[in-house]
């Protein structure tokens, strides 16, 4: 007899799902038992918390392009799974959630204590179904995978233990129509009229800016050609950091509220903005009423346009991003006037030089968090995967990390979930065993959940020990540093111990108690050596730096603000920053008095 659990496992494998992240429980144990039985079933990765299971499934989807899968028992486990699923939903990643259903005790009536979460999963999912008939499991599972992959979001199946234990029909109902995995669809060609209109807008502009996002992955060559023809500067959304390498002289960094000053100035001062697969672009970077700016968006999904097409006179090109760029390129005229492009490159070079100078500064005996990321950047192995958490780690990842071609970058973008970096890094290590993985995480985020998932790492130490390094870099300043600097910037408030301080913990000591290797660095002179030691290791290692909590990020630096350099924090055309002034002055010098 083949059980429904065995059928589900085999069906997941046929769809390319090679592991399921989750936690066991009586109501899902039949499926867990099958998953732990080895091939041909997907591997079951037991985690410490259901939120982590969803985060690992999301990270797996981001890295592989295949559907991630997570499993949770009903009740509290299902509720804890939800927050991680929102990470996948907001970042548009295909994740299938399998959730147990708690049986209602006979005669419970009004005293029923079960948690009905079906309506909650319906809100986060592209597709959600409660399966009560074993004969329908095949059809429901295929629809869920179609919805997750086709709709780029979450799909949920709620299944009870009796269904999981039931005998799978030899021909599950609906299997004839949907039993084949999602076929590879040919790229969607954009309408010619849309492409011609876009080319007309781009050719008419004098100061072009290109912002690339995650949906532009794989189109780096065409993007650089477009930027070259338009004489444009290029910025990247946080989720699109690895689309283009950072060593190109016209790449201005990350365009976001916490991003780079030249990227913010580039977006503000351009007269033509091309958004390429940038559904996560922060429209708050665009100035308010002022000179007319034309916007062109390229994305496979017409609903993914991040701007108000009518309000900004946007031209939308809907189709495969790479094919749209290929179709657009022959229609673009090469701009002979390169003064705007030269001005952008000058601003980028100066910003990078200032970043290097800031990374070399330290006060007293405290380690500068800037130097931690700058020293890593100088030593990043080829094909590395760099994960960042929210908080101040994100600021240093944005400012001082320079990715080369072939590297990957991951973060919880829209949800910005604290503690996501460790689950992301675990999933990255399992999905890409030959690539070095480095996670940047603050002490507050690590205490939010990452410490528990180090136990998951310990559980798999034998399989991980011989692989490329997976480094969990902890920035320990005993403070919720980003929250503190937001208060200081906005209201001049000092640290508020009741809400800002993080309990003092030796993360290296905790790691060693788990039986994992750890390195602790407390002196500025030892930062480079600590990285070299960690990167030379095999398997997992925790690298703890005691860093200076009084080191402000660029957006909160009092010295920069005293000179008007608030960079990306300025949102309106009436505001002025030194970076904007420098860029404008450089353009005016090159254009003469025009």
N, C-alpha and C positions, 0 to 999 in steps of 0.2 A: 504494500500500500504506500502510495506517495501522499504525504501530508501537504496541506496548503502551505505550511512553513517551508517545506522543501521546494515546492513549486515557486514560491516567492523568491527564494534564494537563487534558484536556477534562472529565473526570469530576470532578476537584477543583473546577474552575471552576463546574460545575453545582451543586455543593454550597455555593457561596459563598466558597470559598477564593480570595483574591485575591493572596496572596503566599506564597512558600515560603522559609524561612530555612535556610541550610545552607552546606556546603562541597562543592566538586567532588572527584572522584576517578575513576580509570579504571572502577571497577565501577558508578558511578552517572552517568557522563558522558552516556549516551544520554538520560536524563531531564533532566539539566541543559541539554543542547543544546536540547531542546524548550521548556523553561521560559524560556530566553533568547531564544526566537524571537518574543517579543511576543504580543499578544492573538491568539486567545482564551485562551492559556495563562496561568496565574498568573505573577506577576512573581517572578523568582529574586533573592533578596537574599543575596549571598555575604558571609559573616562571617569573622572571623579564627579562631574557635574554635567547635567543635561545641556546647559547653556554652552559649555565647551564643545559638546558633541555637535551642536548646530554650527558653531564657529568653525570647527575643523572641517565639516562638510562644505561650508562656504569657501574656505581657503582652498580646499581640494578642487572645487569647481573653478575658482579663479586661476589656478595654476595649470589645470589640465584641459579645461574647456568641456569636460564631461560632467555629468550630473553627480553631485555629492549626495550622500545618503546618511541620515541619522535616525536613531531609534530611541524611544523613551517609553517608560511605563506610564499608565494613566495617573491622574491625580496630581500631586505636587511635581512629579517628574515632567508631566506634560506642560505644566505652567512654567517650569524653569526652562523648558526647551524654547518657549516662545520668543524670549528676548534675543536669543541667538538667531532664530529664523528671521527676525526683522532685519538683522544685518544682511542676510542674503537677499531679502526682498528689496531693501532700499538700494543695495549695490547691484541689483539685477543679475543675480547668479542662480543657476539651476540647482535646486536642492529638493530632494524628496524626503519627507518626514514620515516615518512609520510610527504610529502612536497606538499604544494599547488602549483598550476600553474596559473600564472597571465595571464588573457586573453589579446590578442592583440587588441587594439582599432581599430575599423573599419577604413580603409583608412589610417592607421598610416604610412605605407610605410617606408621610410628612417627615419621618425621622431619617430619611435618606441622607447619607453623608458623602456620597460620591460627588466628584467634581466633573461637571459637564463642560468640556472646553471646546466642543465642536464649533460653536459660533466664534470663538476666539481664533481658532485656526482658519476659519473661513475668511476672516478679515486680513490675515497676513498672506493668504495663499492665492495663487492664480487658479488653483483647482483643489477642492477639498471634498472628500467623500467618506461616509461611514459605511463600511462593508459588513453586511449582516448575512449574506448568502455566500457560502464557499464557491458556488458556481460562477459568481461574478468577479472573483478575485483577479483573474487574468485580464479581463476587460478593464477593471478599475486601475490596476497597476500600469497597464500600457497607457491609459489615458493620463495618468499622473505623470509619467515620464515624458509623454508628448507635451503636456502642458508646461512642465518645468523647463525642458529644453527649447521648445518652440516659443514660449512666453517669457523665457529668461526670468524665472522667479521660483517661488516655493510651491510645491504641490504636497498635499497631506492626505494620507490614508489612515483612517481610524479603524482598527481591527480588534475584535475581542479574542480572548484565548480559545473559546469553543471553535471559532472559525479557523484559527491557526492550527488547531489540533485535528480538524476535520480532514476527511479524505479529499484530495484534489480530484475533480472530475477528469476523466481521460481527455475530454475536449472541453475545457472551460468555456463557458458561454461568452461569445464575442471574440474568441481567440482567432477565429478565421480572418476577421477584418483587421485586427490590430496587433497581431502577435509579432510582427516584424519590427525591429528597432527603427527609429526615425531615419528615413532615408536622407542621404546627403543631397541637399537642395542646391541647385545651381545658383551662383550669385545673382542678386536682384539688380538688374540694370536700371539706372536712374533714367527718368524721362528726358529726352533730348531737349525739350523746351526748358525744363528746369536748369539743365546744365548750361544752356546758352545764356539764360538770364543771370546765372551766377557768374559766368565769365565776363559778362558786360559790367556787372557791379565791381568785380575785382580789377578789371582793366582800367576802370575809371578812377580808382583810388590813387592817392599819392603816398599815404602812410599806412601800409598794410601790416596787420598782426594776425598770426595764426595761433590758435589754441588747440592743442591735441588732447584727446581723452582716451579712455581705455578701449573704446570701440575702434580706434585707429591702429590697434596692434596689428603688426604684419604689413603696414603700409608706410614704413619709415622712409624707404627710398623715394616713393612718390611725394611724400610730404616735403622732403628736402628739395626736390625738384620744383615743387610749387613755390616754396619759400624763396628759392633762388631766382625764379622768374619774376616774382613780385617784389623782390628786394625787401622781404618781410622779416621781422623778428618773430621768434616762436616762443611760446610759453606752454606749460603742460599743467593739466589738472592733477591733483594729488594721485588719483587712481591711474593716471596716464603717465606717471613718472618714467616708466621703463620703455615707453614707446620710442623715444629718441634718446641717444646718449647725451650726457651733460657736457661733454667736451667740445661740442660744436660751438663756435664763437658767438653765434646769434641766438642760442637757446638761453632765455632769460630766467629760467627756473620755474618755480611752481606758482601758478596763478590761483590764489585762494586768500581768504581773510588772514591766514597765518603765513602766507607765502612770501615770495621775494619782492623787494622794492622795485627792481627794474621790470619784473613781470607786471606788477600793478600799474606802473607808469606806461608800459607798452600798451596795455589794454585801455587805459584812460586817454592816451594821446593819439591813438590811431584814428584814421577816418574810415577804415575798412577792416572789418573783423571777420575772419574765417574760422568757424568752429568745426573741427573735424572729429567726429565720434566723441564729442565732449558733452555727453548728457549730464555730467556732474559739474559743469562749469558754474561758478558762483556769480550769478548776475549782479550781486551787490557790488562787484568791482567796477561795474559800468557807472560812469558819472550820471548825475541828474540832468535836467534840461540844459541844453547847450548846443554846440555845433552838431549838425546832422552826422550820424554815424550809420553806415550801411553794414548789415550783418548777413553773412552767408553761412548756413549750417549744412553739413553733410552727415547723415546718419541713416542707418538701415531702417530705423523706426521713426516714422513721422511724428509720433507722439513723444519722442525723446528730446525734442527741441527745448533747450533750457530757457529760451528767451521768448518774449511776447512778439510773435512775428509781425503783428499789425503795428504795435507801438514802436518797434525799432526798424520798420521797413525791411524786415528780414526776408531773404530768399531761401527757401528750404529745398534741398536736394535730397530726395529719399531713394536710397538704394545701397548696395554694398559699397563700403567706404573706399576700398582699394580700387574698385571698378569705377566709381564716381570720379576719383582723382585721375585715373588713367584717361577717362573720357574728357575731363576738364583740361588737362595739360595742353593738348594741341591748340586750344582756344585762347590760352593766356599769352599775352605779349610780354616779352622780356623787358623789364624796366631798365632803361639806360641810366637814369638818375639814381645813384646808389647812396645818396647822402643820408637818407633816413636809415637805411640798413647800417651804414658806417657809424651813425650816431648810436644805434642800438648796441652794436658790438663794443663801442667805447664804454657805454654805460655798464654792460655786462662784465667787461674786463675789470673795470674799476671796482664793481661790487664784489667780484671774486677776490680781488687783491685785498680789499678791506676785510673780507671774511677770513682770509688766511692770517691777517694781522691780528684780528680779534681772537682767533683760535690759539695764538701763541701767548696771549696774556693770561696771567693768573695772579691771584692776590694772596699773600701769606703762603701757607702750606696746603691750601685747598686745591683739589683737582678741578680744572675748568671743564664743564660738560661739553663746551665747544671743542676742546682739544681731544676729548674722547672720540667724538664722531669724526673729526678731521683726521686723526691718526688712523682710524679704521678705514676711512676713505682712501688714504694713501696706500693701504695694504690690502684692499679688497681683492680676493681671488677672482679669477675669471669665472663667469657663469654663476656668481654668488646670488643668493636670494636674501634680500634685506627686508625684514619686517619691522614696522614701528608700531608702538602703542600710541594712544592719545596722551595728552599732557605735554610736559616740556620735552619729552623724547621726540615728539613730532616736530617741535621747533628746530631742534638740532639736526634731525633727519632732513628737514627742508633746507636748512641754511648751509650745512657743511658736508653733506654726502653728495658725492659726484659719481653717478652710475655710468658705466661703460656699456658698449653694445653687448648684448647677450645676457645682461644681468636682469633680475626681476625685483620688483618692489611690491610689497603688500601692506595694506592697512584696512582697518574698519573705517570706511570713508564717511558715508552718510550718517550712520548711527553713532560713530565715534565711541564705541563701547570700551570703557576702561577694562584692561585685563585681557584684551583679545590677542595680544601679540604672542603669548606663550602657546595657546591652542593653535593659532595660525602657524607658528614655527613647527609644532609637532606634526601638523598635517603636511607642511612643506617637506619636512624630512622624510615622511613616509611616501609621499608622492614622487619626490625627486631624490632618491638615495645617493646619487653621485654628485650632487651639487652642495657646496657649502651653504649653510643657513645661519644667518645672524639676526637675532631679535633684539631690538632696542626697547627697553621698558623701564619706566620709572618705578620707584619703590611703592608709591601709592597704587599704581596699576597692578603691580605684582601681588600686593596684598589683597587686591580685589578679587583674585581668583587664580592668578598665575602660579602661586606657590603650590596649590593643590595639584595642578597639572604637571608639576615637576615629578610628582609621584607616578604619574602615567609614564613619564620618560624613564624613571627608574625601573618600572615594570618591564620595559622593553630594552633594558640596557644591553642584553646579550646580542640582540640583532643590530643595535645602533653603534656598539663599541668600535666596530671595524670600519664604519662608514666615514665619509667626509665630516668635518666638524659641524655641529649645531651648537651655536654659542648664544647663551641667554645673557645679554649685557644689561646689568642692573645699574641704573643711575640713582644712587642712594644719597638723598639730601634731607631725609626726614621731614619732608614738606610736600604738600600738594602744590608744587611750584607754579604751575600754570595758573591755577586759581588765585594764588597769592599775587602774581604779577598782574593779573587782570584787575584785582582790587587796587593795587598800587597805581596802576595807570589810570583807572577810571575815577578813583576817589582819593588817592593818596593814602589809603589805609595801610597800616603796618600788617604784619602777619596776625592772624586771628587764631590763637592756639587751639580753641575749641573746634574749629572747622578746618584748619589748614595743616596742622602738624600730623605727621605719620609716625606711629610708634617705632622706636628704634629696634631694629632687628639686624643681626648679622646674617645676611643672605648666603654668604659663603659657608658660614657655620651650619646653617640649616641644610644647605645642599650636601655638605659632607655627612651630616646625620643620615641623609637618605642613601648615602653610598655613592654619590656622584662626585666627580672631580670639580674643584672650584679654585678660582684665583681671586685674591682681594688686593686692590690697588688703592693706596692712600696718599701717594706722593706724586706730584706733577711730573717729576723726572722719570717715573716708571711707567707712564701710560703706554708709550710705544712698545716697550719690552713686554708689558702685559698682553697687548694685542698679538705680538709675535708668538708668544708662548701659547695663547689660546688657539690661534689660527694654525699652528703647527700640530695641534693635538688631533686625535681621531675620536669620533663619537661626541657625546654631549659634554658640555662644560658650562658652568655658571661663572661669569666674569663680573665681579662687583667693584664698582668705583665709588668711593666716597667723594661726592662732588659738591661744589660750591652752590648752595641754594640762593645766594645773593647775586648770581650771574644772570642778568636780564636777557631775554630774547630780544631780537631787533625791534619788534613792535612795541616793546615796553622800555627800551633803553633810555634812561633820562638824558644821557649826553646827546643821543640822536634827536630826541624830541626837543631838546633845547635849541637845536639848529633847524627845527622844522621837519626833520626826517622821520615822519611817521609812516612812510612807505605805504603798505597795503591797507593801513587802517583808515586812510582818507577815502571817502566814498563819493564826494561831490565835486563838481567841476570848479566850484569856488575855492576849494581847498588847494593849498600849495605845499609841496614837499621839496626837499633839496634834490631828490632824485628826479622829480618831474622837471624842476627848474634846470637841472643839468642836461636832461635829455632835450628839453625845448631849446635851451641855449645852444647846444651842439647842433641841432637841426638848423637853427637860424643862422649860425655861422656858416654852415655848409651851403645853405640856400641863399646866402647873401642877405639882402633885406626882404626877400620874398616871404 
